[in-house]
Amino acid sequence: MTTAVLLLSCPDRPGIVAAVADFVFRHGGNIVDAQQHTDRTEGVFFQRIEFELEDADLDRDRIQPAMHELVDRFDMQCAVRFSDEVPRVGVLVSREGHCLVDLLARSRSGELAVEIPVVISNHEHEAEVASWFGVDYRYLPVTADTKPEQEAAMQRALDEHGVTLVVLARYMQILSPEFCDRWQERIINIHHSFLPAFSGGRPYHQAHERGVKLVGVTAHYATAALDDGPIIDQDVVRVSHRDSIEDLRRRGRDLEVVVLARAVRAHVEHRVLVHGRRTVVFD
């Protein structure tokens, strides 16, 4: 059954939960999931409400306007999403294809509710993989001098395929501020480091030099500030002095696959609220 999801944030005050529940009730919706969080340090309230549309008296395009009274009363940020909307994902990749293969497999099996119509790369390495999955592959090489033209070509490919979410599956090029701004909170990156530690290049070399006991990865929204976007998901695995740099890479790759998939799933299931440089990710 199709459901609507309300993603809400506002200054914390009494009556918000009751008012939102009353709104859904008055319009014939049946709440099937409700989660909330109050950041007591900043005094901000966050809520995710999911309700059935079958008996609701509001068409989809009328839900957001009908929320205006609540939005004004509580100085609220409100987004409305729907469970039957299947995001079209454009995957950007460079030389390493492990995250790409995992995303394509999860999409094909239905484990991840996304369509992947196009893969874009600055290398030719993964063309065969994309072809096997029946996905358009765009090889767009780039140099420092050609970056504006390459990004323009990327944007045309994304527009052509109706892409609504970009996933950087180990895409090892820095995106321009203009590109990031155009896709604000719609670019998910997997970083092979437990940010903010070892940001930038060669993180496993840095970790090995420091003799770390944990190796981690981070999935975050990409912003114009390198490796500094709001974090969606992270994970770690224990390592020891016996592990070589290649051992660290192998363990990291295993984590990258899982953490990126979790982050994409959280986004497409409308469970992420961005607040400044941080996120609230509901279960």
C-alpha positions in Angstrom: 0.0 0.0 0.0 1.3 3.4 -0.9 2.3 5.7 1.9 3.3 9.3 2.3 6.2 10.3 4.5 6.5 13.6 6.3 10.0 14.7 7.2 9.8 17.5 9.7 12.1 19.7 11.7 11.4 22.9 13.8 12.3 24.6 17.1 11.2 22.3 19.9 8.0 23.3 21.7 4.9 21.6 23.2 2.1 20.4 20.9 4.0 19.5 17.7 3.4 15.7 17.9 -0.3 16.3 18.7 -0.7 18.8 15.9 0.9 16.6 13.2 -1.1 13.5 14.3 -4.3 15.6 14.2 -3.5 16.8 10.7 -3.1 13.2 9.4 -6.2 12.1 11.3 -8.4 15.0 10.0 -7.4 14.2 6.4 -8.2 10.4 6.7 -4.6 9.2 6.9 -3.6 6.2 9.0 -0.2 6.5 10.7 1.8 3.3 10.3 5.2 4.6 11.6 6.2 7.6 13.7 9.7 8.4 15.0 11.0 11.6 16.6 14.1 13.1 18.1 14.8 16.2 20.1 18.2 17.8 20.0 18.2 19.3 23.5 21.5 21.1 22.9 20.1 23.1 20.0 16.5 22.9 20.9 15.4 21.4 17.6 12.7 18.8 17.1 12.8 16.2 14.3 10.1 13.8 13.2 9.3 11.2 10.5 5.7 10.3 10.0 4.5 7.7 7.6 0.8 7.3 6.8 -1.4 5.3 4.4 -3.0 7.3 1.6 -5.8 4.9 0.7 -8.6 6.7 2.7 -6.9 10.1 2.7 -8.9 13.0 1.3 -5.9 14.8 0.0 -4.3 14.2 -3.4 -0.5 13.9 -3.4 0.1 17.4 -4.7 -2.2 18.9 -2.1 -0.5 17.5 1.0 2.4 20.0 1.0 0.1 23.0 0.6 -2.3 21.7 3.2 0.7 21.7 5.7 1.2 25.4 5.4 -0.7 26.3 8.6 1.4 23.8 10.6 4.6 25.0 8.9 3.8 28.6 9.8 2.6 27.9 13.3 5.7 25.9 14.3 8.3 27.6 12.0 8.7 24.2 10.5 10.8 22.7 7.6 8.6 20.1 5.9 9.3 17.6 3.1 6.7 15.2 1.7 7.8 11.9 0.1 6.0 8.8 -1.3 6.8 5.2 -0.9 6.1 4.2 -4.5 8.6 6.8 -5.9 11.5 4.8 -7.2 14.6 7.0 -7.4 16.7 6.8 -10.6 20.3 6.6 -9.6 23.3 7.7 -11.6 26.5 5.9 -10.4 29.9 7.6 -10.8 32.9 5.3 -10.6 36.6 5.3 -11.4 38.9 2.3 -11.4 37.5 0.2 -8.5 34.2 -1.5 -9.2 33.3 -3.3 -6.0 30.7 -0.8 -4.8 29.3 -0.4 -8.4 28.8 -4.2 -8.8 27.1 -4.4 -5.3 24.7 -1.5 -6.1 23.7 -3.0 -9.5 23.1 -6.4 -8.0 21.0 -5.0 -5.1 19.0 -3.0 -7.6 18.4 -5.9 -9.9 17.4 -8.3 -7.1 15.0 -5.7 -5.6 16.9 -5.5 -2.4 17.5 -1.8 -3.0 14.5 0.0 -4.4 16.2 2.1 -7.0 16.7 2.0 -10.8 20.2 2.5 -12.1 19.9 3.6 -15.8 23.4 5.0 -16.2 27.0 4.6 -15.0 29.5 7.4 -15.7 33.2 6.9 -15.4 36.5 8.6 -16.1 37.9 5.2 -17.0 36.8 2.4 -19.2 37.4 -0.4 -16.7 33.7 -1.1 -15.7 32.1 -0.9 -19.1 31.7 -4.7 -19.3 30.0 -4.8 -15.9 27.5 -2.1 -16.9 26.8 -3.9 -20.1 26.2 -7.2 -18.3 23.5 -5.5 -16.2 22.1 -3.7 -19.3 23.0 -0.2 -18.1 24.2 2.7 -20.2 27.9 3.3 -19.7 29.4 6.8 -20.4 33.1 7.0 -20.5 34.0 10.6 -19.9 37.8 11.1 -19.3 38.8 14.2 -17.5 41.9 16.4 -16.9 42.2 19.6 -15.0 41.8 21.5 -18.2 38.7 19.6 -19.3 36.8 19.3 -16.0 34.1 21.9 -16.9 33.3 20.2 -20.2 33.4 16.8 -18.6 31.0 17.8 -15.8 28.7 19.4 -18.4 28.6 16.1 -20.3 27.9 14.2 -17.0 25.0 16.5 -16.3 23.6 16.0 -19.8 23.8 12.2 -19.3 22.1 12.4 -15.9 19.3 14.7 -17.3 18.9 12.3 -20.3 18.2 9.4 -17.9 16.0 11.3 -15.5 18.4 10.8 -12.6 17.3 12.0 -9.2 20.1 10.7 -7.0 23.9 10.5 -7.7 26.0 7.9 -6.0 29.8 8.2 -6.0 30.9 4.5 -5.9 34.6 5.2 -5.5 34.6 8.1 -8.0 38.1 9.5 -7.4 37.5 13.0 -8.9 36.7 16.2 -7.0 33.4 17.6 -8.1 33.1 21.3 -8.6 31.1 23.5 -6.2 28.6 24.3 -9.0 27.9 20.6 -9.6 27.6 19.9 -5.8 25.3 22.8 -5.3 23.0 21.7 -8.2 22.7 18.2 -6.5 22.6 19.4 -2.9 21.8 16.5 -0.5 21.4 14.3 -3.6 25.0 13.1 -4.0 26.0 10.2 -1.7 29.7 9.5 -1.4 31.6 6.5 0.1 34.9 7.6 1.6 37.4 4.9 2.5 38.2 6.5 5.8 36.6 7.1 9.2 36.1 10.8 8.8 37.4 13.2 9.9 40.5 11.1 10.4 42.7 10.5 7.3 40.7 12.6 4.9 42.0 13.2 1.4 44.2 10.7 -0.6 46.0 7.5 0.5 44.1 7.0 3.8 45.2 3.4 4.1 48.8 4.4 3.9 48.2 7.1 6.5 46.4 4.6 8.7 49.2 2.0 8.3 51.8 4.7 9.2 49.9 5.5 12.4 49.5 1.9 13.4 45.7 2.2 13.8 43.7 -0.6 15.5 40.5 0.2 13.6 39.8 0.8 10.0 36.6 2.6 9.1 34.6 4.0 6.2 32.1 6.8 5.9 29.1 7.5 3.7 28.1 11.1 3.5 26.4 13.7 1.3 29.0 15.3 -1.0 29.4 19.1 -0.7 31.8 21.7 -2.1 34.0 21.2 0.9 36.0 18.0 0.3 35.0 15.1 2.6 33.1 17.4 4.8 29.4 16.7 4.0 26.8 15.5 6.5 27.5 11.9 7.5 24.8 9.3 6.8 26.5 6.0 7.9 29.8 4.7 9.2 31.4 1.4 10.3 34.7 0.1 11.5 36.6 -3.2 11.6 39.4 -4.1 14.0 42.9 -4.5 12.5 46.4 -5.2 14.0 50.1 -4.6 13.4 50.1 -7.9 11.3 47.9 -6.3 8.6 49.6 -5.0 5.5 48.4 -2.0 3.5 46.7 -4.4 1.1 45.0 -6.1 4.1 43.7 -2.8 5.2 42.4 -2.1 1.7 40.7 -5.4 1.5 39.0 -5.0 4.9 38.0 -1.5 3.9 36.5 -2.5 0.6 34.3 -5.0 2.4 33.0 -2.2 4.6 32.6 0.3 1.8 30.1 -2.0 0.0 27.9 -2.5 3.1 28.0 1.1 4.4 27.3 2.7 1.0 24.3 0.3 0.5 23.0 1.3 3.9 23.3 5.0 3.2 21.6 4.7 -0.1 18.8 2.7 1.4 18.3 5.2 4.2 18.1 8.0 1.7 15.6 6.3 -0.7 13.5 5.2 2.2 13.2 8.8 3.3 14.8 8.2 6.7 17.4 11.0 6.6 17.0 14.6 7.8 19.9 17.0 7.3 20.5 19.6 9.9 23.5 21.9 9.1 26.5 19.6 8.9 24.8 16.7 10.7 22.1 14.3 9.9 19.3 12.6 11.9 18.9 9.0 10.5 15.7 7.3 11.7 15.6 3.5 12.0 
